[in-house]
């Protein structure tokens, strides 16, 4: 009798991880695309985008919490899949970098949301004001300097765990290393580098989903033989 729930958990956990990772990737790509096409890259701009793109930015901010929830689910079920194979050192860095990434992402989103609220209350006073420039520069630094680095650390630790445990193909882990180095040293110079992390998570999730779908079919063929 106890074997039935364990079997069901082993079959469902990889699929849940894959689906959660895909939802996170798609939502975050949509959010970043909306923000990148609505907010100028120059952090010293006066804030004229508030007059024309406020609704688009607000839509992106409203989608962001759902992406964060999916990412937390992705981390949780991925750790559950590792089970006894999980190393304490890499588990700490893996889990910590993921939480720091989300914390910085939400903090930057809260700063941008505060800008939108302040603009709705006093539109003329906010544009070009020191308060706007401070919040804009803080959000810009938090995302471009710190958050993106935590994403690269998450990619490195996840790739290392994938190599030692075999939860993902080796080529995908190597690709994770290369992309993580790109984020560590070149993200500040490439505006679209934000899309690297969710794209890699999508590839990892697709690999996990394919593997989880293949195992039940292989088990059925083996049992039938």
Backbone as JSON, one array per atom type, in Angstrom:
{
  "sequence": "XXXXXXXXXXXXXXXXXXXXXXXXXXXXXXXXXXXXXXXXXXXXXXXXXXXXXXXXXXXXXXXXXXXXXXXXXXXXXXXXXXXXXXXXXXXXXXXXXXXXXXXXXXXXXXXXXXXXXXXXXXXXXXXXXXXXXXXXXXXXXXXXXXXXXXXXXXXXXXXXXXXXXXXXXXXXXXXXXXXXXXXXXXXXXXXXXXXXXXXXXXXXXXXXXXXXXXXXXXXXXXXXX",
  "N": [[0.8, -1.22, 0.0], [1.94, 1.4, 0.8], [3.59, 1.89, -1.39], [2.23, 2.93, -3.54], [1.51, 5.8, -3.26], [4.13, 6.79, -3.26], [5.05, 6.13, -5.79], [3.34, 7.64, -7.4], [4.11, 10.22, -6.59], [6.75, 10.29, -7.52], [6.32, 10.25, -10.23], [4.89, 12.55, -10.74], [6.3, 14.77, -9.77], [8.62, 15.59, -11.47], [7.2, 16.46, -13.78], [5.7, 18.54, -12.71], [7.76, 20.28, -12.0], [8.8, 20.89, -14.51], [6.61, 22.11, -15.81], [6.15, 24.31, -14.12], [8.6, 25.65, -14.41], [8.48, 26.33, -17.12], [6.23, 28.01, -17.17], [7.18, 30.09, -15.54], [9.36, 30.97, -17.15], [8.11, 31.85, -19.56], [6.37, 33.85, -18.62], [8.22, 35.63, -17.43], [9.79, 36.38, -19.61], [7.88, 37.73, -21.13], [7.3, 39.82, -19.33], [9.82, 41.14, -19.14], [10.12, 41.88, -21.81], [7.99, 43.67, -22.15], [8.79, 45.67, -20.35], [11.32, 46.43, -21.33], [10.7, 47.47, -23.81], [9.22, 49.61, -23.1], [10.44, 51.28, -21.21], [13.11, 53.51, -21.32], [16.59, 52.68, -21.88], [18.57, 54.27, -20.77], [19.4, 55.28, -17.59], [19.39, 57.91, -16.76], [17.45, 59.34, -18.02], [14.66, 61.67, -18.22], [12.11, 60.66, -17.58], [9.95, 60.68, -19.33], [8.6, 58.56, -20.42], [6.65, 57.81, -18.69], [4.33, 59.17, -19.29], [3.29, 58.0, -21.56], [3.61, 55.21, -21.49], [2.75, 54.07, -19.12], [0.62, 52.3, -18.53], [1.38, 49.97, -19.84], [3.72, 49.29, -18.45], [2.6, 48.91, -15.91], [1.04, 46.64, -16.42], [3.06, 44.75, -16.86], [4.22, 44.69, -14.29], [2.12, 43.63, -12.83], [2.02, 41.04, -13.79], [4.34, 39.97, -12.87], [4.41, 38.9, -10.11], [3.16, 36.38, -10.46], [5.0, 35.07, -12.06], [7.08, 34.9, -10.19], [5.94, 33.18, -8.26], [5.72, 30.82, -9.76], [8.43, 30.34, -10.17], [9.35, 29.82, -7.57], [7.92, 27.46, -7.11], [9.12, 25.89, -9.05], [11.77, 25.7, -8.05], [11.26, 24.33, -5.65], [10.09, 21.8, -6.39], [12.12, 20.85, -7.99], [14.22, 20.48, -6.18], [12.98, 18.51, -4.7], [12.95, 16.47, -6.52], [15.66, 15.86, -6.69], [16.18, 14.8, -4.17], [17.77, 12.45, -2.12], [20.13, 12.76, -3.44], [20.92, 15.34, -3.32], [23.36, 17.7, -2.62], [24.57, 19.32, 0.3], [26.06, 21.71, 0.28], [25.89, 22.73, -2.41], [23.13, 22.78, -2.5], [22.5, 24.78, -0.7], [23.63, 27.09, -1.91], [22.28, 27.02, -4.33], [19.53, 27.24, -3.53], [19.68, 29.61, -2.03], [20.63, 31.55, -3.9], [18.53, 31.53, -5.7], [16.4, 32.54, -4.12], [17.45, 35.07, -3.48], [17.58, 36.18, -6.03], [14.82, 36.36, -6.66], [14.0, 38.06, -4.56], [15.39, 40.48, -5.11], [14.36, 41.02, -7.61], [11.62, 41.47, -7.05], [11.92, 43.65, -5.34], [12.98, 45.64, -7.03], [10.82, 45.8, -8.77], [8.89, 46.78, -7.03], [9.92, 49.35, -6.58], [9.64, 50.51, -9.13], [6.87, 50.33, -9.32], [6.19, 52.09, -7.27], [7.03, 54.46, -8.41], [5.16, 54.68, -10.48], [2.8, 55.03, -8.99], [3.35, 57.45, -7.65], [3.57, 59.11, -9.85], [0.95, 59.06, -10.81], [-0.3, 60.5, -8.84], [1.02, 63.01, -8.71], [1.8, 64.09, -11.49], [3.23, 66.1, -12.96], [5.09, 67.09, -11.15], [6.71, 64.92, -10.6], [8.16, 64.04, -12.9], [11.42, 64.32, -13.97], [12.28, 65.0, -11.41], [14.36, 64.94, -8.37], [13.59, 62.8, -6.73], [12.43, 60.96, -8.52], [14.67, 60.34, -10.11], [16.35, 59.14, -8.22], [14.89, 56.8, -7.42], [14.67, 55.57, -9.9], [17.38, 55.14, -10.61], [18.14, 53.47, -8.5], [16.55, 51.18, -8.89], [17.49, 50.45, -11.41], [20.23, 49.87, -10.89], [19.94, 47.79, -9.05], [18.76, 45.77, -10.57], [20.46, 45.45, -12.86], [23.05, 45.13, -11.83], [23.07, 43.51, -9.47], [20.83, 41.64, -9.31], [20.96, 40.24, -11.75], [23.41, 39.02, -11.48], [22.95, 37.2, -9.42], [21.23, 35.54, -10.77], [23.01, 34.36, -12.56], [24.65, 32.95, -10.76], [22.79, 31.11, -9.81], [22.38, 29.67, -12.18], [24.92, 28.53, -12.53], [25.23, 26.86, -10.24], [23.0, 25.18, -10.57], [23.64, 23.97, -13.01], [25.95, 22.61, -12.23], [24.91, 20.8, -10.35], [23.28, 19.39, -12.11], [25.16, 18.09, -13.72], [26.43, 16.33, -11.91], [24.35, 14.76, -10.94], [22.8, 14.02, -13.09], [20.26, 14.96, -13.84], [19.68, 16.48, -15.99], [20.64, 16.92, -19.46], [24.15, 16.82, -20.29], [25.11, 18.69, -22.13], [23.35, 20.78, -21.82], [23.95, 21.64, -19.28], [26.58, 22.53, -19.68], [26.06, 24.59, -21.47], [24.67, 26.21, -19.69], [26.76, 27.02, -17.98], [28.3, 28.6, -19.76], [26.49, 30.63, -20.52], [26.01, 31.71, -18.02], [28.51, 32.82, -17.39], [28.52, 34.77, -19.35], [26.48, 36.43, -18.39], [27.61, 37.21, -15.98], [29.84, 38.8, -16.65], [29.19, 40.32, -18.9], [26.62, 41.34, -18.92], [26.0, 43.96, -18.28], [26.52, 45.41, -20.52], [24.83, 44.57, -22.49], [21.64, 44.98, -23.4], [19.52, 43.2, -23.78], [20.21, 41.01, -22.31], [18.74, 40.15, -20.18], [16.96, 38.28, -21.02], [18.31, 35.92, -21.22], [18.5, 34.25, -18.91], [15.72, 33.36, -18.27], [15.26, 32.04, -20.7], [17.12, 29.94, -20.66], [16.2, 28.53, -18.42], [13.77, 27.69, -19.47], [14.65, 25.87, -21.44], [15.85, 23.96, -19.78], [13.6, 23.13, -18.33], [12.03, 22.07, -20.38], [13.61, 19.89, -21.08], [13.47, 18.37, -18.72], [10.74, 17.81, -18.69], [10.46, 16.3, -21.05], [12.01, 14.09, -20.35], [10.57, 13.11, -18.16], [8.2, 12.38, -19.36], [9.08, 10.4, -21.01], [10.0, 8.34, -19.37], [7.7, 7.01, -18.07], [6.56, 5.8, -20.37], [8.63, 4.14, -21.22], [8.77, 2.48, -19.01], [6.28, 1.24, -19.18], [6.56, -0.19, -21.56], [8.57, -1.95, -20.82], [7.32, -3.34, -18.76], [5.3, -4.52, -20.19], [6.75, -6.27, -21.75]],
  "CA": [[0.0, 0.0, 0.0], [2.72, 2.65, 0.79], [4.33, 2.1, -2.63], [1.42, 3.66, -4.53], [1.72, 7.25, -3.2], [5.51, 7.12, -3.63], [5.15, 6.06, -7.25], [2.64, 8.8, -7.94], [4.93, 11.41, -6.34], [7.91, 10.26, -8.39], [5.9, 10.53, -11.6], [4.3, 13.88, -10.87], [7.21, 15.85, -9.41], [9.33, 16.16, -12.63], [6.28, 17.18, -14.65], [5.38, 19.8, -12.04], [8.94, 21.15, -12.12], [8.91, 21.35, -15.89], [5.52, 23.04, -16.11], [6.4, 25.54, -13.37], [9.71, 26.35, -15.04], [8.02, 26.91, -18.38], [5.37, 29.15, -16.85], [8.07, 31.17, -15.11], [10.14, 31.48, -18.28], [7.25, 32.58, -20.49], [5.9, 35.08, -17.97], [9.33, 36.57, -17.23], [10.16, 36.92, -20.92], [6.85, 38.71, -21.47], [7.49, 40.98, -18.45], [11.03, 41.85, -19.56], [9.88, 42.48, -23.12], [7.15, 44.84, -21.94], [9.57, 46.71, -19.67], [12.41, 46.9, -22.18], [10.13, 48.26, -24.9], [8.47, 50.75, -22.55], [11.31, 52.13, -20.39], [14.42, 53.71, -21.98], [17.72, 52.02, -21.21], [19.37, 55.26, -20.06], [18.81, 55.58, -16.28], [19.37, 59.35, -16.51], [16.39, 60.0, -18.79], [13.82, 62.43, -17.29], [10.88, 59.97, -17.21], [8.84, 60.99, -20.24], [7.89, 57.32, -20.73], [5.52, 57.69, -17.78], [3.14, 59.76, -19.9], [2.76, 57.19, -22.66], [3.76, 53.77, -21.31], [2.46, 53.69, -17.74], [-0.25, 51.13, -18.49], [2.15, 48.79, -20.24], [4.58, 48.96, -17.33], [1.74, 48.38, -14.85], [0.7, 45.28, -16.81], [4.24, 43.92, -16.59], [4.37, 44.54, -12.85], [1.06, 42.75, -12.33], [2.34, 39.67, -14.19], [5.58, 39.54, -12.22], [4.22, 37.98, -8.97], [2.85, 35.03, -10.92], [6.27, 34.48, -12.46], [7.8, 34.57, -8.97], [5.33, 31.99, -7.67], [6.11, 29.68, -10.59], [9.86, 30.08, -9.95], [9.44, 29.15, -6.27], [7.45, 26.09, -7.31], [10.17, 25.22, -9.83], [12.86, 25.39, -7.13], [10.82, 23.34, -4.68], [9.92, 20.46, -6.96], [13.42, 20.41, -8.48], [14.92, 19.94, -5.01], [12.32, 17.27, -4.33], [13.38, 15.44, -7.46], [17.02, 15.47, -6.35], [16.06, 13.9, -3.03], [18.98, 12.11, -1.38], [21.31, 13.12, -4.23], [21.2, 16.76, -3.14], [24.51, 18.06, -1.78], [24.2, 20.44, 1.17], [26.73, 22.95, -0.15], [25.25, 23.23, -3.63], [21.73, 23.05, -2.21], [22.43, 26.09, -0.04], [23.89, 28.13, -2.91], [21.18, 26.92, -5.29], [18.33, 27.78, -2.93], [19.91, 31.0, -1.65], [20.72, 32.41, -5.08], [17.18, 31.65, -6.25], [15.63, 33.45, -3.29], [17.99, 36.42, -3.65], [17.13, 36.65, -7.34], [13.43, 36.77, -6.55], [13.9, 39.21, -3.67], [15.84, 41.67, -5.82], [13.4, 41.27, -8.69], [10.43, 42.07, -6.45], [12.28, 44.97, -4.81], [13.05, 46.56, -8.17], [9.45, 45.99, -9.26], [8.2, 47.66, -6.08], [10.39, 50.71, -6.84], [8.99, 50.99, -10.35], [5.48, 50.53, -8.98], [6.09, 53.33, -6.49], [7.14, 55.56, -9.38], [3.87, 54.8, -11.16], [1.82, 55.59, -8.05], [3.7, 58.86, -7.45], [3.25, 59.83, -11.08], [-0.51, 59.21, -10.89], [-0.72, 61.52, -7.87], [1.6, 64.31, -9.06], [2.53, 63.81, -12.73], [4.14, 67.16, -13.39], [6.17, 67.26, -10.18], [7.6, 63.75, -10.55], [9.04, 63.95, -14.06], [12.64, 65.1, -13.84], [12.56, 65.36, -10.02], [15.38, 64.11, -7.73], [12.99, 61.56, -6.23], [12.31, 60.04, -9.63], [16.0, 59.89, -10.52], [16.86, 58.23, -7.21], [14.2, 55.52, -7.53], [15.02, 54.99, -11.2], [18.76, 54.66, -10.54], [18.2, 52.35, -7.56], [15.98, 50.01, -9.56], [18.39, 50.09, -12.5], [21.41, 49.23, -10.31], [19.55, 46.53, -8.42], [18.5, 44.75, -11.6], [21.59, 45.25, -13.78], [24.29, 44.79, -11.16], [22.95, 42.5, -8.44], [19.89, 40.58, -9.61], [21.43, 39.44, -12.87], [24.53, 38.21, -10.98], [22.37, 36.09, -8.69], [20.72, 34.61, -11.78], [24.15, 33.61, -13.07], [25.04, 32.0, -9.72], [21.77, 30.04, -9.85], [22.65, 28.85, -13.36], [26.15, 27.76, -12.31], [24.98, 25.78, -9.28], [22.07, 24.22, -11.17], [24.39, 23.21, -14.0], [26.84, 21.7, -11.51], [24.06, 19.72, -9.82], [22.82, 18.59, -13.25], [26.26, 17.24, -14.17], [26.72, 15.3, -10.93], [23.18, 13.92, -10.68], [22.22, 13.56, -14.34], [18.86, 15.35, -13.99], [19.57, 17.18, -17.28], [21.76, 16.58, -20.35], [25.42, 17.5, -20.01], [25.26, 19.85, -23.01], [22.56, 21.86, -21.26], [24.72, 22.16, -18.15], [27.7, 23.31, -20.24], [25.46, 25.83, -21.97], [24.39, 27.03, -18.51], [28.02, 27.64, -17.56], [28.69, 29.63, -20.72], [25.55, 31.75, -20.41], [26.22, 32.33, -16.71], [29.69, 33.69, -17.52], [28.08, 35.92, -20.14], [25.73, 37.33, -17.51], [28.5, 37.74, -14.94], [30.82, 39.79, -17.13], [28.77, 41.11, -20.05], [25.22, 41.74, -18.88], [25.88, 45.41, -18.16], [26.7, 46.02, -21.84], [23.84, 44.03, -23.42], [20.33, 45.28, -22.82], [18.63, 42.05, -23.88], [20.76, 39.89, -21.56], [17.74, 39.69, -19.22], [16.22, 37.14, -21.59], [19.15, 34.72, -21.22], [18.16, 33.38, -17.8], [14.46, 32.62, -18.46], [15.36, 31.14, -21.86], [17.82, 28.74, -20.23], [15.27, 27.79, -17.55], [12.79, 27.05, -20.35], [15.3, 24.7, -22.03], [15.99, 22.97, -18.72], [12.27, 22.61, -18.03], [11.62, 21.22, -21.5], [14.37, 18.65, -20.97], [12.91, 17.61, -17.61], [9.42, 17.33, -19.11], [10.66, 15.22, -22.01], [12.51, 12.92, -19.63], [9.5, 12.58, -17.31], [7.22, 11.74, -20.23], [9.69, 9.23, -21.63], [10.16, 7.26, -18.4], [6.53, 6.15, -17.95], [6.36, 5.01, -21.57], [9.64, 3.08, -21.21], [8.38, 1.52, -17.97], [5.15, 0.47, -19.68], [7.06, -1.15, -22.54], [9.32, -2.97, -20.1], [6.36, -4.18, -18.06], [4.54, -5.31, -21.16], [7.56, -7.33, -22.31]],
  "C": [[0.83, 1.28, 0.0], [3.41, 2.93, -0.53], [3.54, 2.94, -3.63], [1.59, 5.16, -4.46], [3.12, 7.65, -3.61], [5.66, 7.11, -5.14], [4.48, 7.27, -7.89], [3.46, 10.07, -7.75], [6.11, 11.47, -7.28], [7.55, 10.59, -9.83], [5.46, 11.97, -11.77], [5.3, 15.0, -10.63], [7.99, 16.4, -10.61], [8.42, 16.95, -13.56], [5.92, 18.53, -14.03], [6.53, 20.78, -12.14], [9.04, 21.74, -13.52], [7.84, 22.39, -16.21], [5.74, 24.36, -15.39], [7.54, 26.34, -13.99], [9.32, 27.0, -16.35], [7.13, 28.11, -18.16], [6.2, 30.34, -16.41], [8.8, 31.79, -16.28], [9.29, 32.34, -19.21], [6.8, 33.9, -19.88], [7.03, 36.09, -17.82], [9.8, 37.17, -18.54], [9.16, 37.99, -21.35], [7.04, 39.98, -20.63], [8.69, 41.8, -18.89], [10.83, 42.54, -20.9], [9.03, 43.73, -22.98], [7.94, 45.99, -21.31], [10.65, 47.3, -20.59], [11.9, 47.75, -23.34], [9.39, 49.5, -24.41], [9.36, 51.75, -21.81], [12.65, 52.3, -21.1], [15.55, 53.09, -21.18], [18.54, 53.0, -20.37], [18.74, 55.59, -18.71], [18.73, 57.06, -15.96], [18.29, 60.09, -17.3], [15.37, 60.62, -17.81], [12.52, 61.74, -16.89], [9.7, 60.28, -18.09], [8.02, 59.75, -20.6], [6.66, 57.13, -19.83], [4.22, 58.21, -18.41], [2.5, 58.87, -20.95], [2.76, 55.69, -22.39], [3.44, 53.28, -19.9], [1.62, 52.42, -17.66], [0.49, 49.85, -18.87], [3.07, 48.34, -19.11], [3.78, 48.36, -16.18], [1.32, 46.95, -15.16], [1.85, 44.33, -16.52], [4.42, 43.67, -15.1], [3.31, 43.62, -12.26], [1.3, 41.29, -12.71], [3.51, 39.1, -13.4], [5.36, 38.63, -11.01], [3.9, 36.55, -9.38], [4.1, 34.3, -11.41], [7.09, 34.08, -11.25], [7.26, 33.32, -8.3], [5.73, 30.73, -8.45], [7.58, 29.33, -10.36], [10.07, 29.39, -8.6], [9.0, 27.69, -6.38], [8.49, 25.27, -8.06], [11.33, 24.81, -8.93], [12.47, 24.25, -6.2], [10.74, 21.94, -5.25], [11.23, 19.95, -7.57], [14.25, 19.83, -7.34], [14.3, 18.62, -4.57], [12.72, 16.14, -5.26], [14.79, 14.96, -7.14], [17.02, 14.5, -5.17], [17.37, 13.7, -2.3], [20.26, 12.48, -2.14], [21.74, 14.57, -4.02], [22.35, 16.98, -2.18], [24.18, 19.31, -0.97], [24.82, 21.76, 0.71], [26.03, 23.54, -1.37], [23.77, 23.53, -3.41], [21.56, 24.42, -1.57], [22.62, 27.22, -1.04], [22.77, 28.18, -3.93], [19.93, 27.61, -4.75], [18.51, 29.26, -2.58], [19.97, 31.95, -2.83], [19.35, 32.59, -5.73], [16.32, 32.62, -5.46], [16.12, 34.89, -3.42], [17.58, 37.01, -4.99], [15.7, 37.15, -7.27], [13.26, 38.01, -5.68], [14.29, 40.51, -4.36], [14.89, 42.03, -6.95], [12.15, 41.96, -8.15], [10.71, 43.46, -5.89], [12.35, 46.01, -5.92], [11.66, 46.83, -8.73], [8.67, 46.91, -8.34], [8.63, 49.11, -6.27], [9.72, 51.3, -8.08], [7.5, 51.22, -10.09], [5.26, 51.79, -8.17], [6.19, 54.55, -7.39], [5.81, 55.77, -10.09], [2.82, 55.43, -10.25], [2.08, 57.08, -7.83], [3.37, 59.69, -8.68], [1.75, 60.06, -11.21], [-1.0, 60.3, -9.95], [-0.25, 62.92, -8.27], [2.43, 64.15, -10.34], [3.56, 64.86, -13.1], [5.33, 67.3, -12.45], [7.17, 66.11, -10.21], [8.6, 63.72, -11.68], [10.23, 64.9, -13.89], [13.01, 65.47, -12.42], [13.67, 64.48, -9.45], [14.83, 62.79, -7.2], [12.87, 60.52, -7.33], [13.67, 59.48, -10.02], [16.6, 58.92, -9.51], [16.23, 56.85, -7.33], [14.56, 54.81, -8.83], [16.43, 54.41, -11.18], [18.89, 53.47, -9.6], [17.67, 51.08, -8.2], [16.9, 49.52, -10.67], [19.62, 49.35, -11.96], [21.08, 47.88, -9.71], [19.37, 45.43, -9.45], [19.76, 44.43, -12.39], [22.86, 44.78, -13.09], [24.13, 43.57, -10.25], [22.03, 41.34, -8.83], [20.4, 39.66, -10.71], [22.61, 38.56, -12.46], [24.01, 37.02, -10.19], [21.76, 35.07, -9.66], [21.85, 33.75, -12.34], [24.65, 32.59, -12.05], [24.07, 30.82, -9.68], [22.03, 29.11, -11.04], [23.88, 27.98, -13.16], [25.9, 26.6, -11.36], [24.02, 24.74, -9.84], [22.77, 23.37, -12.21], [25.32, 22.21, -13.34], [26.06, 20.51, -10.95], [23.59, 18.81, -10.95], [23.9, 17.64, -13.74], [26.48, 16.07, -13.22], [25.56, 14.33, -10.7], [22.53, 13.38, -11.94], [20.76, 13.92, -14.51], [18.62, 16.09, -15.3], [20.75, 16.78, -18.15], [23.0, 17.41, -20.05], [25.58, 18.76, -20.88], [24.49, 21.05, -22.48], [23.26, 22.47, -20.06], [25.9, 23.01, -18.63], [27.2, 24.64, -20.8], [25.13, 26.77, -20.81], [25.63, 27.72, -17.99], [28.39, 28.81, -18.47], [27.79, 30.87, -20.61], [25.7, 32.47, -19.07], [27.44, 33.26, -16.73], [29.35, 34.93, -18.34], [27.34, 36.93, -19.28], [26.64, 37.98, -16.47], [29.33, 38.92, -15.43], [30.31, 40.67, -18.26], [27.36, 41.63, -20.01], [25.04, 43.25, -18.86], [25.94, 46.09, -19.52], [25.66, 45.54, -22.86], [22.46, 44.18, -22.8], [19.42, 44.06, -22.79], [19.18, 40.83, -23.14], [19.78, 39.35, -20.52], [17.0, 38.45, -19.72], [17.02, 35.85, -21.55], [18.7, 33.75, -20.13], [16.82, 32.66, -17.99], [14.49, 31.69, -19.66], [16.06, 29.84, -21.48], [16.95, 27.89, -19.31], [14.22, 27.06, -18.39], [13.4, 25.79, -20.98], [15.45, 23.59, -21.0], [14.64, 22.32, -18.39], [11.77, 21.69, -19.13], [12.35, 19.89, -21.47], [13.82, 17.77, -19.85], [11.55, 17.02, -18.0], [9.54, 16.18, -20.1], [11.12, 13.95, -21.33], [11.4, 12.29, -18.79], [8.42, 11.9, -18.14], [7.76, 10.46, -20.84], [9.75, 8.05, -20.66], [8.91, 6.4, -18.22], [6.29, 5.26, -19.16], [7.38, 3.85, -21.64], [9.27, 2.02, -20.17], [7.22, 0.64, -18.43], [5.6, -0.57, -20.69], [7.8, -2.29, -21.85], [8.37, -3.92, -19.37], [5.56, -5.06, -18.99], [5.33, -6.46, -21.73], [7.68, -8.46, -21.31]]
}
